[in-house]
Amino acid sequence: MCQHESPCPQSTAPDREAARVVAGHPEQGWSLLCNGVVIFDDTGELLPNGGIIDPHRPTDVRAAA
């Protein structure tokens, strides 16, 4: 999918969010990346295969007691 030099990470890569934005809609809270991933302002993601990644804000991580 990606035509950039050097290519953006694939949608299955751990760093998939590093791909370039090809369609940004900040007023609606989402952006489409060149690898087909839709990222949302709440840090959730929709993958090209229909999979989802739940929001993963740093504040959602609980400190070890």
Backbone as CSV, one residue per row, in Angstrom:
resi,resn,N_x,N_y,N_z,CA_x,CA_y,CA_z,C_x,C_y,C_z
1,MET,0.802,-1.197,0.000,0.000,0.000,0.000,0.852,1.271,0.000
2,CYS,1.907,1.258,0.805,2.723,2.456,0.999,3.619,2.726,-0.207
3,GLN,3.614,3.957,-0.662,4.467,4.380,-1.774,5.627,5.249,-1.298
4,HIS,5.781,5.405,0.032,6.812,6.288,0.568,8.189,5.647,0.527
5,GLU,9.192,6.502,0.541,10.581,6.053,0.589,11.141,6.519,1.907
6,SER,11.561,5.831,2.767,11.492,4.411,3.044,10.058,4.023,3.438
7,PRO,9.679,2.785,3.143,8.287,2.372,3.342,7.836,2.471,4.799
8,CYS,6.592,2.795,4.971,5.994,2.851,6.304,5.801,1.431,6.844
9,PRO,5.691,1.293,8.168,5.482,-0.027,8.759,4.153,-0.633,8.299
10,GLN,4.131,-1.940,8.155,2.899,-2.624,7.769,1.899,-2.568,8.912
11,SER,0.640,-2.832,8.604,-0.421,-2.761,9.613,-0.265,-3.813,10.698
12,THR,0.527,-4.844,10.447,0.743,-5.903,11.433,1.982,-5.659,12.295
13,ALA,2.746,-4.633,11.976,3.979,-4.337,12.715,3.666,-3.662,14.049
14,PRO,4.501,-3.896,15.046,4.280,-3.250,16.349,4.310,-1.716,16.283
15,ASP,5.059,-1.162,15.329,5.151,0.292,15.190,4.244,0.832,14.084
16,ARG,3.120,0.159,13.841,2.194,0.526,12.755,1.717,1.972,12.825
17,GLU,1.689,2.568,14.016,1.229,3.954,14.176,2.210,4.963,13.600
18,ALA,3.413,4.526,13.241,4.427,5.421,12.677,4.206,5.683,11.192
19,ALA,3.234,5.029,10.578,2.940,5.252,9.154,2.414,6.678,8.955
20,ARG,2.566,7.169,7.749,2.132,8.538,7.432,0.616,8.634,7.309
21,VAL,0.084,9.767,7.716,-1.343,10.053,7.582,-1.639,10.385,6.127
22,VAL,-2.628,9.721,5.535,-3.038,10.029,4.167,-4.383,10.747,4.129
23,ALA,-5.166,10.629,5.195,-6.436,11.346,5.302,-6.680,11.645,6.777
24,GLY,-6.552,12.907,7.132,-6.751,13.310,8.522,-8.098,13.993,8.700
25,HIS,-8.809,13.603,9.731,-10.104,14.215,10.054,-10.148,14.528,11.543
26,PRO,-9.339,15.494,11.985,-9.271,15.808,13.412,-10.614,16.271,13.973
27,GLU,-11.443,16.886,13.136,-12.760,17.327,13.604,-13.660,16.147,13.941
28,GLN,-13.354,14.981,13.379,-14.121,13.766,13.661,-13.351,12.810,14.578
29,GLY,-12.090,13.108,14.845,-11.307,12.329,15.789,-10.633,11.094,15.228
30,TRP,-10.356,11.072,13.917,-9.678,9.907,13.341,-8.802,10.308,12.165
31,SER,-7.851,9.413,11.861,-6.969,9.589,10.704,-6.705,8.233,10.067
32,LEU,-6.577,8.230,8.744,-6.234,7.032,7.986,-4.754,7.069,7.671
33,LEU,-4.057,6.000,8.012,-2.632,5.900,7.723,-2.417,5.174,6.404
34,CYS,-1.254,5.346,5.801,-0.992,4.746,4.488,-0.934,3.220,4.533
35,ASN,-0.832,2.636,5.713,-0.836,1.177,5.820,-2.249,0.624,6.025
36,GLY,-3.253,1.493,5.929,-4.650,1.059,6.035,-5.218,1.089,7.434
37,VAL,-4.430,1.464,8.423,-4.894,1.533,9.807,-5.615,2.860,10.021
38,VAL,-6.754,2.804,10.707,-7.454,4.011,11.132,-7.137,4.205,12.602
39,ILE,-6.566,5.363,12.935,-6.264,5.650,14.334,-7.249,6.706,14.833
40,PHE,-7.620,6.565,16.089,-8.591,7.463,16.704,-7.916,8.292,17.789
41,ASP,-8.491,9.456,18.076,-7.928,10.351,19.081,-7.808,9.706,20.456
42,ASP,-8.644,8.720,20.760,-8.566,8.059,22.070,-7.499,6.974,22.088
43,THR,-6.698,6.867,21.039,-5.605,5.914,20.813,-6.077,4.519,20.429
44,GLY,-7.352,4.329,20.185,-7.828,3.073,19.632,-7.483,2.999,18.159
45,GLU,-7.527,1.789,17.605,-7.185,1.600,16.190,-8.118,0.586,15.551
46,LEU,-8.375,0.781,14.278,-9.108,-0.174,13.459,-8.141,-0.652,12.391
47,LEU,-7.902,-1.969,12.357,-6.945,-2.544,11.418,-7.631,-2.878,10.090
48,PRO,-6.868,-2.947,9.005,-7.452,-3.231,7.691,-8.199,-4.565,7.629
49,ASN,-7.809,-5.526,8.460,-8.479,-6.835,8.447,-9.732,-6.862,9.309
50,GLY,-10.117,-5.694,9.857,-11.310,-5.597,10.692,-11.026,-5.754,12.174
51,GLY,-9.789,-6.059,12.520,-9.420,-6.183,13.930,-9.410,-4.826,14.612
52,ILE,-9.496,-4.856,15.925,-9.463,-3.613,16.684,-8.349,-3.664,17.722
53,ILE,-7.834,-2.507,18.037,-6.878,-2.329,19.120,-7.558,-1.366,20.084
54,ASP,-7.772,-1.813,21.307,-8.417,-0.961,22.307,-7.551,0.260,22.594
55,PRO,-8.175,1.358,23.032,-7.387,2.529,23.419,-6.306,2.135,24.419
56,HIS,-5.147,2.727,24.255,-4.010,2.362,25.096,-3.238,3.594,25.545
57,ARG,-3.958,4.500,26.165,-3.333,5.695,26.701,-2.400,5.335,27.838
58,PRO,-1.327,6.063,28.011,-0.409,5.762,29.117,-1.092,5.820,30.481
59,THR,-2.140,6.629,30.618,-2.836,6.720,31.899,-3.681,5.483,32.188
60,ASP,-3.895,4.623,31.162,-4.668,3.396,31.367,-3.834,2.303,32.013
61,VAL,-2.513,2.480,32.025,-1.624,1.470,32.590,-1.611,1.650,34.106
62,ARG,-1.905,0.577,34.802,-1.913,0.663,36.268,-0.513,0.396,36.808
63,ALA,-0.133,1.172,37.789,1.191,1.005,38.402,1.221,-0.286,39.215
64,ALA,2.354,-0.965,39.171,2.509,-2.184,39.959,2.546,-1.824,41.433
65,ALA,1.806,-2.548,42.217,1.734,-2.229,43.649,2.856,-2.872,44.430
